[in-house]
Amino acid sequence: MITDAINAFGGAGRQVNGIRGVWNGPGPLADNLNSFNRAVGGGMSPEEAVWETFTGKFARRNGFTEASIDWDSAAGSLGNHTEFVVNFMRPGM
C-alpha cells in the first residue's frame, strides 16, 4: 500500500519525502510497536530500534534514511510503549 502511494506520486512527478508511522497496541496491528519494544528491550537505543520494524526496513530500502521520534506522542515506558509516532524522511528533508 505504501509502495503504491509512493509510485503514484512519482508517476505524477512528485516525490514522497516522508512516511509517518503511528504505532499503537496491543492488537492485530501492533507489529511495528512490538518490534520496536523488543529491540529496545534487547538493548538498542530507540533511534536504532525504529529501523528494526517493518516500516523502518521498508523506509530504508526506499531511500528514507532519517528518523525522527515524536516523544510527545509516546505512551508507556521505554521498551513497553503502547503508542508511538515516528517520521521517516529522505536525507535533508
Rosetta constraint file for C-alpha pairs under 8 A:
AtomPair CA 1 CA 5 HARMONIC 6.44 0.50
AtomPair CA 2 CA 6 HARMONIC 6.23 0.50
AtomPair CA 3 CA 7 HARMONIC 6.07 0.50
AtomPair CA 4 CA 8 HARMONIC 6.01 0.50
AtomPair CA 5 CA 9 HARMONIC 6.23 0.50
AtomPair CA 6 CA 10 HARMONIC 6.10 0.50
AtomPair CA 6 CA 15 HARMONIC 7.38 0.50
AtomPair CA 6 CA 16 HARMONIC 6.01 0.50
AtomPair CA 7 CA 11 HARMONIC 5.98 0.50
AtomPair CA 8 CA 12 HARMONIC 6.44 0.50
AtomPair CA 9 CA 13 HARMONIC 6.49 0.50
AtomPair CA 9 CA 14 HARMONIC 5.06 0.50
AtomPair CA 9 CA 15 HARMONIC 6.15 0.50
AtomPair CA 9 CA 16 HARMONIC 6.79 0.50
AtomPair CA 10 CA 14 HARMONIC 5.00 0.50
AtomPair CA 10 CA 15 HARMONIC 5.45 0.50
AtomPair CA 10 CA 16 HARMONIC 7.52 0.50
AtomPair CA 17 CA 64 HARMONIC 7.63 0.50
AtomPair CA 17 CA 89 HARMONIC 5.69 0.50
AtomPair CA 17 CA 90 HARMONIC 5.41 0.50
AtomPair CA 17 CA 93 HARMONIC 6.69 0.50
AtomPair CA 18 CA 64 HARMONIC 7.14 0.50
AtomPair CA 18 CA 87 HARMONIC 6.69 0.50
AtomPair CA 18 CA 88 HARMONIC 5.41 0.50
AtomPair CA 18 CA 89 HARMONIC 4.32 0.50
AtomPair CA 18 CA 90 HARMONIC 6.43 0.50
AtomPair CA 18 CA 93 HARMONIC 7.97 0.50
AtomPair CA 19 CA 59 HARMONIC 7.54 0.50
AtomPair CA 19 CA 87 HARMONIC 5.69 0.50
AtomPair CA 19 CA 88 HARMONIC 5.06 0.50
AtomPair CA 19 CA 89 HARMONIC 6.54 0.50
AtomPair CA 20 CA 85 HARMONIC 7.16 0.50
AtomPair CA 20 CA 86 HARMONIC 5.91 0.50
AtomPair CA 20 CA 87 HARMONIC 4.43 0.50
AtomPair CA 20 CA 88 HARMONIC 6.34 0.50
AtomPair CA 21 CA 55 HARMONIC 7.44 0.50
AtomPair CA 21 CA 85 HARMONIC 5.54 0.50
AtomPair CA 21 CA 86 HARMONIC 5.18 0.50
AtomPair CA 21 CA 87 HARMONIC 6.11 0.50
AtomPair CA 21 CA 88 HARMONIC 7.85 0.50
AtomPair CA 22 CA 83 HARMONIC 7.57 0.50
AtomPair CA 22 CA 84 HARMONIC 6.07 0.50
AtomPair CA 22 CA 85 HARMONIC 4.56 0.50
AtomPair CA 22 CA 86 HARMONIC 6.73 0.50
AtomPair CA 23 CA 30 HARMONIC 6.60 0.50
AtomPair CA 23 CA 32 HARMONIC 6.41 0.50
AtomPair CA 23 CA 33 HARMONIC 5.52 0.50
AtomPair CA 23 CA 82 HARMONIC 7.99 0.50
AtomPair CA 23 CA 83 HARMONIC 5.59 0.50
AtomPair CA 23 CA 84 HARMONIC 5.14 0.50
AtomPair CA 23 CA 85 HARMONIC 6.04 0.50
AtomPair CA 24 CA 29 HARMONIC 7.55 0.50
AtomPair CA 24 CA 30 HARMONIC 5.76 0.50
AtomPair CA 24 CA 33 HARMONIC 6.23 0.50
AtomPair CA 24 CA 82 HARMONIC 5.41 0.50
AtomPair CA 24 CA 83 HARMONIC 4.16 0.50
AtomPair CA 24 CA 84 HARMONIC 6.31 0.50
AtomPair CA 25 CA 29 HARMONIC 6.96 0.50
AtomPair CA 25 CA 30 HARMONIC 4.81 0.50
AtomPair CA 25 CA 33 HARMONIC 6.96 0.50
AtomPair CA 25 CA 82 HARMONIC 5.29 0.50
AtomPair CA 25 CA 83 HARMONIC 6.55 0.50
AtomPair CA 26 CA 30 HARMONIC 5.77 0.50
AtomPair CA 26 CA 82 HARMONIC 6.79 0.50
AtomPair CA 30 CA 34 HARMONIC 5.93 0.50
AtomPair CA 31 CA 35 HARMONIC 6.07 0.50
AtomPair CA 31 CA 53 HARMONIC 7.69 0.50
AtomPair CA 31 CA 54 HARMONIC 7.67 0.50
AtomPair CA 32 CA 36 HARMONIC 6.09 0.50
AtomPair CA 32 CA 53 HARMONIC 5.06 0.50
AtomPair CA 32 CA 54 HARMONIC 6.06 0.50
AtomPair CA 32 CA 55 HARMONIC 6.88 0.50
AtomPair CA 33 CA 37 HARMONIC 6.13 0.50
AtomPair CA 33 CA 53 HARMONIC 7.73 0.50
AtomPair CA 33 CA 81 HARMONIC 7.32 0.50
AtomPair CA 33 CA 82 HARMONIC 7.39 0.50
AtomPair CA 33 CA 83 HARMONIC 7.40 0.50
AtomPair CA 33 CA 84 HARMONIC 7.31 0.50
AtomPair CA 34 CA 38 HARMONIC 6.12 0.50
AtomPair CA 35 CA 39 HARMONIC 6.18 0.50
AtomPair CA 35 CA 49 HARMONIC 7.94 0.50
AtomPair CA 35 CA 52 HARMONIC 6.58 0.50
AtomPair CA 35 CA 53 HARMONIC 5.39 0.50
AtomPair CA 36 CA 40 HARMONIC 6.25 0.50
AtomPair CA 36 CA 46 HARMONIC 7.59 0.50
AtomPair CA 36 CA 49 HARMONIC 5.34 0.50
AtomPair CA 36 CA 50 HARMONIC 5.84 0.50
AtomPair CA 36 CA 52 HARMONIC 6.59 0.50
AtomPair CA 36 CA 53 HARMONIC 6.08 0.50
AtomPair CA 36 CA 79 HARMONIC 7.51 0.50
AtomPair CA 37 CA 41 HARMONIC 5.96 0.50
AtomPair CA 37 CA 49 HARMONIC 7.85 0.50
AtomPair CA 37 CA 78 HARMONIC 7.56 0.50
AtomPair CA 37 CA 79 HARMONIC 4.33 0.50
AtomPair CA 37 CA 80 HARMONIC 5.78 0.50
AtomPair CA 37 CA 81 HARMONIC 6.69 0.50
AtomPair CA 38 CA 42 HARMONIC 6.07 0.50
AtomPair CA 38 CA 79 HARMONIC 6.77 0.50
AtomPair CA 39 CA 43 HARMONIC 6.62 0.50
AtomPair CA 39 CA 44 HARMONIC 5.64 0.50
AtomPair CA 39 CA 49 HARMONIC 5.31 0.50
AtomPair CA 39 CA 52 HARMONIC 6.93 0.50
AtomPair CA 39 CA 79 HARMONIC 7.84 0.50
AtomPair CA 40 CA 44 HARMONIC 4.72 0.50
AtomPair CA 40 CA 45 HARMONIC 5.93 0.50
AtomPair CA 40 CA 46 HARMONIC 6.07 0.50
AtomPair CA 40 CA 49 HARMONIC 5.99 0.50
AtomPair CA 40 CA 78 HARMONIC 7.34 0.50
AtomPair CA 40 CA 79 HARMONIC 5.18 0.50
AtomPair CA 41 CA 79 HARMONIC 5.20 0.50
AtomPair CA 44 CA 48 HARMONIC 5.95 0.50
AtomPair CA 44 CA 49 HARMONIC 5.81 0.50
AtomPair CA 45 CA 49 HARMONIC 6.03 0.50
AtomPair CA 46 CA 50 HARMONIC 6.32 0.50
AtomPair CA 47 CA 51 HARMONIC 7.73 0.50
AtomPair CA 47 CA 67 HARMONIC 7.36 0.50
AtomPair CA 47 CA 68 HARMONIC 7.97 0.50
AtomPair CA 47 CA 69 HARMONIC 7.52 0.50
AtomPair CA 48 CA 52 HARMONIC 7.35 0.50
AtomPair CA 49 CA 53 HARMONIC 7.30 0.50
AtomPair CA 50 CA 56 HARMONIC 5.73 0.50
AtomPair CA 50 CA 67 HARMONIC 7.67 0.50
AtomPair CA 50 CA 86 HARMONIC 7.77 0.50
AtomPair CA 51 CA 55 HARMONIC 7.66 0.50
AtomPair CA 51 CA 56 HARMONIC 4.17 0.50
AtomPair CA 51 CA 57 HARMONIC 5.71 0.50
AtomPair CA 51 CA 60 HARMONIC 7.64 0.50
AtomPair CA 52 CA 56 HARMONIC 6.14 0.50
AtomPair CA 52 CA 57 HARMONIC 6.46 0.50
AtomPair CA 53 CA 57 HARMONIC 6.11 0.50
AtomPair CA 54 CA 58 HARMONIC 6.15 0.50
AtomPair CA 55 CA 59 HARMONIC 5.91 0.50
AtomPair CA 56 CA 60 HARMONIC 6.17 0.50
AtomPair CA 56 CA 88 HARMONIC 7.58 0.50
AtomPair CA 57 CA 61 HARMONIC 6.26 0.50
AtomPair CA 58 CA 62 HARMONIC 6.33 0.50
AtomPair CA 59 CA 63 HARMONIC 6.43 0.50
AtomPair CA 59 CA 64 HARMONIC 4.97 0.50
AtomPair CA 59 CA 65 HARMONIC 7.24 0.50
AtomPair CA 59 CA 88 HARMONIC 6.69 0.50
AtomPair CA 60 CA 64 HARMONIC 5.02 0.50
AtomPair CA 60 CA 65 HARMONIC 5.48 0.50
AtomPair CA 63 CA 90 HARMONIC 6.03 0.50
AtomPair CA 64 CA 88 HARMONIC 5.83 0.50
AtomPair CA 64 CA 89 HARMONIC 4.84 0.50
AtomPair CA 64 CA 90 HARMONIC 4.20 0.50
AtomPair CA 64 CA 91 HARMONIC 6.89 0.50
AtomPair CA 65 CA 88 HARMONIC 7.05 0.50
AtomPair CA 65 CA 89 HARMONIC 6.28 0.50
AtomPair CA 65 CA 90 HARMONIC 5.68 0.50
AtomPair CA 65 CA 91 HARMONIC 6.15 0.50
AtomPair CA 66 CA 88 HARMONIC 5.65 0.50
AtomPair CA 66 CA 89 HARMONIC 5.11 0.50
AtomPair CA 66 CA 90 HARMONIC 6.27 0.50
AtomPair CA 66 CA 91 HARMONIC 6.28 0.50
AtomPair CA 67 CA 86 HARMONIC 6.76 0.50
AtomPair CA 67 CA 87 HARMONIC 5.53 0.50
AtomPair CA 67 CA 88 HARMONIC 4.43 0.50
AtomPair CA 67 CA 89 HARMONIC 6.15 0.50
AtomPair CA 68 CA 86 HARMONIC 5.69 0.50
AtomPair CA 68 CA 87 HARMONIC 5.11 0.50
AtomPair CA 68 CA 88 HARMONIC 6.50 0.50
AtomPair CA 69 CA 85 HARMONIC 6.35 0.50
AtomPair CA 69 CA 86 HARMONIC 4.52 0.50
AtomPair CA 69 CA 87 HARMONIC 6.44 0.50
AtomPair CA 70 CA 74 HARMONIC 7.07 0.50
AtomPair CA 70 CA 84 HARMONIC 7.36 0.50
AtomPair CA 70 CA 85 HARMONIC 5.48 0.50
AtomPair CA 70 CA 86 HARMONIC 5.80 0.50
AtomPair CA 70 CA 87 HARMONIC 7.72 0.50
AtomPair CA 71 CA 84 HARMONIC 7.60 0.50
AtomPair CA 71 CA 85 HARMONIC 7.62 0.50
AtomPair CA 73 CA 83 HARMONIC 7.03 0.50
AtomPair CA 73 CA 84 HARMONIC 5.66 0.50
AtomPair CA 73 CA 85 HARMONIC 5.96 0.50
AtomPair CA 74 CA 81 HARMONIC 6.75 0.50
AtomPair CA 74 CA 82 HARMONIC 7.61 0.50
AtomPair CA 74 CA 83 HARMONIC 5.41 0.50
AtomPair CA 74 CA 84 HARMONIC 4.52 0.50
AtomPair CA 74 CA 85 HARMONIC 6.88 0.50
AtomPair CA 75 CA 81 HARMONIC 5.55 0.50
AtomPair CA 75 CA 82 HARMONIC 5.52 0.50
AtomPair CA 75 CA 83 HARMONIC 5.00 0.50
AtomPair CA 75 CA 84 HARMONIC 6.63 0.50
AtomPair CA 76 CA 80 HARMONIC 5.76 0.50
AtomPair CA 76 CA 81 HARMONIC 4.22 0.50
AtomPair CA 76 CA 82 HARMONIC 5.53 0.50
AtomPair CA 76 CA 83 HARMONIC 7.19 0.50
AtomPair CA 77 CA 81 HARMONIC 5.47 0.50
AtomPair CA 89 CA 93 HARMONIC 6.21 0.50
